[in-house]
Every structure is written in C-alpha cells, then in structure tokens.
C-alpha cells in the first residue's frame, strides 16, 4: 500500500470539502485524471481558483 499526504479542509466558498495532495508532479496527475475522466465520459469541472506562479 502506498501512503501519500492528503490535506483535507472545508471550503466556505465552495461549500464542500477540498482535498489537496502535495505531489511533485501534481500537474501531470491532474492531466492524467482529466484524460481518464474524458475517456470514460465523466464530467470534468471548469478550472477555478488561484494559479500559483513559481519564479
């Protein structure tokens, strides 16, 4: 079994729980999830929120 850190918190703005997984390749993971969801006909929500820019 693999163990990864997950940060779970309540978002007042979204009125929902949010889970964050601080992964080194998180953008790759997001892209793979979107590709898989589309391949299975699952809905993909529009992106929203803050975009972090690293120098």
C-alpha positions, 0 to 999 in steps of 0.5 A: 500500500502506498501512503501519500499526504492528503490535506483535507479542509472545508471550503466556505466558498465552495461549500464542500470539502477540498482535498489537496495532495502535495505531489511533485508532479501534481500537474501531470496527475491532474492531466492524467485524471482529466484524460481518464475522466474524458475517456470514460465520459465523466464530467470534468469541472471548469478550472477555478481558483488561484494559479500559483506562479513559481519564479 
